[in-house]
């Protein structure tokens, strides 16, 4: 579904990503780990096509189509979706209206059942993210994605700033988005998830893990084994390891 080929990305005059290669097949979910400032969020924002992230070399293929130069809205229409780590407050735009706009082109859940599932009934008349807690912002982001139903789902630290009750609610919803309750052969949606804690893996059957350090992949393999290694020995162990796990 997604293929990155020798991807180099710069912000302004500074190169952030240095030759990233990645392949995510249909129905697969991958997790991305790494220290702060290593380029993980830059990778997601580049895949989604945000202007500040300039591809200087390489390409992004989505379902066989080269989307390297496509704007954000065209990638969204092709089936890409993203949940931000720190989404902005959008003054003057009500959450309920936003869901209606998404539903016009989205193919996902009906609005009302999705609202009830994410416990967002009291937020429909409020400006998006205005005065929302961390957990409420993340639930709002997932709700919007449930209505959109992208085939490729990017999540930037979905468990960050979320209490245990909300993590459970969101974990179940994300598993629903990624069709984890279906047999693998029947799944069509794929995902790339940034995580620091690994808590989200309690709810997702994750296929592969990657570690990014200083804008490069340093390790690929079993995500739970990688997370265990990082917890025990830190990211320096990934730098010392000169083989692919």
C-alpha positions in Angstrom: 0.0 0.0 0.0 2.8 2.4 0.9 6.3 2.5 -0.4 9.0 5.0 0.4 12.0 4.9 -1.8 15.3 6.7 -0.7 13.3 9.5 0.9 15.2 12.7 1.8 13.3 15.5 3.4 14.3 19.0 4.4 12.6 21.7 6.5 14.0 25.0 5.2 17.7 24.4 4.5 18.1 21.6 7.0 17.8 18.0 5.9 15.8 16.0 8.5 15.3 12.6 6.8 18.2 10.9 5.1 17.3 8.1 2.7 14.3 6.4 4.3 13.0 3.2 2.8 9.8 1.6 3.9 7.2 -0.8 2.6 3.8 -1.4 4.3 1.5 -3.9 2.7 -2.3 -4.0 2.7 -3.7 -4.9 6.1 -0.4 -4.4 7.9 0.2 -2.2 10.9 3.7 -0.9 11.7 4.9 1.0 14.7 7.7 3.7 14.6 9.8 4.3 17.7 12.7 6.7 18.4 13.9 9.5 20.7 12.4 12.9 20.5 13.6 15.0 17.6 14.6 11.9 15.5 12.3 12.7 12.6 9.3 10.5 13.3 6.6 13.2 13.1 8.4 14.7 10.1 8.0 11.3 8.3 4.3 11.2 8.9 3.8 14.9 7.9 5.8 14.3 4.7 3.8 11.2 3.8 0.6 13.3 4.2 2.0 16.1 2.0 2.3 19.2 4.3 4.1 22.1 2.5 6.8 22.7 5.1 8.3 19.3 4.5 10.1 19.3 1.2 11.1 16.1 -0.5 14.6 16.7 -2.0 15.2 13.2 -3.2 13.2 9.9 -3.4 9.6 9.2 -3.8 6.3 8.2 -2.0 4.1 5.6 -3.7 0.6 4.9 -2.5 -1.2 2.0 -4.0 1.2 2.2 -6.9 0.6 5.9 -7.5 3.5 8.4 -7.1 2.0 10.9 -4.7 5.3 12.7 -3.9 4.1 16.0 -5.4 0.4 15.8 -4.6 -1.2 18.3 -2.1 -2.7 17.1 1.2 -6.4 17.1 0.1 -5.7 14.9 -2.9 -3.8 12.4 -0.7 -6.8 12.4 1.7 -9.1 11.7 -1.2 -6.9 8.7 -2.2 -7.4 7.3 1.2 -4.7 8.7 3.6 -5.6 10.0 7.0 -3.5 11.4 9.9 -4.1 11.9 13.7 -1.8 14.7 14.9 0.2 14.7 18.0 -0.8 18.3 18.8 -3.7 19.3 16.5 -4.5 23.0 16.4 -7.6 24.7 17.8 -9.9 25.7 15.0 -11.9 28.7 16.1 -15.3 29.2 14.4 -15.6 25.6 13.2 -17.8 23.4 15.3 -17.0 19.7 15.6 -20.4 18.7 14.5 -20.1 20.7 11.3 -16.6 19.2 10.6 -18.1 15.7 10.9 -20.7 16.6 8.3 -18.1 17.9 5.9 -16.0 14.8 6.3 -19.0 12.5 5.8 -19.8 14.1 2.5 -16.7 12.4 1.0 -15.9 9.8 3.7 -16.9 6.2 3.5 -16.7 5.4 7.2 -19.1 5.0 10.1 -22.3 6.9 10.3 -21.9 10.1 12.4 -24.2 9.4 15.3 -23.0 5.9 16.2 -19.4 7.1 15.9 -20.1 10.0 18.2 -21.7 7.7 20.8 -18.8 5.2 20.6 -16.3 8.0 21.3 -18.4 9.7 24.0 -18.4 13.0 22.2 -22.0 14.0 22.3 -21.4 17.1 24.4 -18.7 18.5 22.1 -20.6 18.8 18.8 -21.5 22.5 19.3 -18.0 23.5 20.4 -15.1 24.8 18.3 -12.7 22.0 17.4 -10.2 21.4 20.3 -11.1 24.6 22.1 -10.8 23.9 25.8 -10.6 20.1 25.1 -8.4 18.0 27.5 -5.7 15.8 26.0 -7.9 12.8 26.0 -10.8 14.7 24.5 -8.6 16.0 21.6 -7.4 12.5 20.8 -11.0 11.1 20.9 -12.1 13.9 18.6 -9.3 13.1 16.2 -10.2 9.4 16.1 -13.9 10.3 15.7 -13.1 12.3 12.6 -11.0 9.5 11.2 -13.8 7.0 11.9 -16.1 9.0 9.7 -13.5 9.5 7.0 -12.4 5.8 7.0 -9.0 6.2 5.3 -7.4 3.1 4.0 -4.0 4.2 5.3 -4.0 5.5 8.9 -1.1 7.5 10.5 -1.2 8.0 14.2 1.3 10.3 16.0 1.6 9.2 19.6 -2.1 8.3 20.1 -1.6 7.5 23.8 0.3 10.7 24.7 -1.4 12.7 27.4 -4.3 10.2 27.6 -5.5 8.6 30.8 -6.0 4.8 31.1 -9.8 5.0 30.5 -9.3 7.0 27.3 -6.5 4.7 26.1 -8.8 1.7 26.3 -11.6 3.6 24.4 -9.2 4.8 21.8 -7.4 1.5 21.5 -10.6 -0.3 20.7 -11.6 2.4 18.2 -8.2 2.3 16.5 -8.4 -1.5 16.3 -11.8 -1.0 14.6 -10.3 1.5 12.1 -7.5 -1.0 11.3 -10.0 -3.9 11.0 -8.1 -5.9 13.6 -11.3 -7.8 14.4 -11.2 -9.4 10.9 -9.0 -12.1 9.6 -5.8 -10.8 8.2 -6.7 -11.9 4.7 -9.9 -9.7 4.8 -8.2 -6.6 6.1 -7.8 -3.7 3.7 -6.7 -0.9 6.0 -3.0 -0.3 6.9 -1.4 1.8 9.6 1.8 3.5 10.7 1.8 4.4 14.4 4.4 6.5 16.4 4.6 5.4 20.0 7.0 6.1 22.9 5.3 4.0 25.5 4.1 1.0 23.5 0.7 1.1 25.3 -1.2 1.2 22.1 0.2 -2.3 21.2 -2.0 -3.7 23.9 -4.9 -3.1 21.6 -3.3 -3.7 18.2 -1.8 -6.7 16.4 1.3 -5.0 15.1 3.2 -6.6 12.3 6.5 -4.8 12.3 8.5 -2.2 14.2 11.1 0.4 13.2 13.5 2.6 15.1 14.4 6.0 13.7 17.4 7.9 15.1 18.7 11.1 13.5 16.5 10.9 10.5 17.5 7.3 9.6 16.1 3.8 10.3 18.5 1.9 12.6 16.5 -1.2 13.3 13.6 -3.2 12.0 11.9 -6.2 13.4 9.5 -7.6 16.0 8.0 -4.5 17.6 7.6 -6.0 21.1 11.2 -7.3 21.1 12.4 -3.8 20.0 10.4 -2.1 22.7 11.7 -4.5 25.4 15.3 -3.8 24.2 14.8 0.0 24.3 13.2 -0.2 27.8 16.1 -2.2 29.1 19.1 -0.6 27.3 17.9 2.6 25.7 18.2 3.8 22.1 22.0 3.7 22.3 21.7 -0.1 21.9 20.1 0.5 18.5 23.1 2.6 17.5 25.5 -0.1 18.7 23.7 -2.8 16.8 25.1 -3.2 13.3 22.6 -5.7 12.0 18.9 -5.8 11.1 16.9 -7.5 13.8 
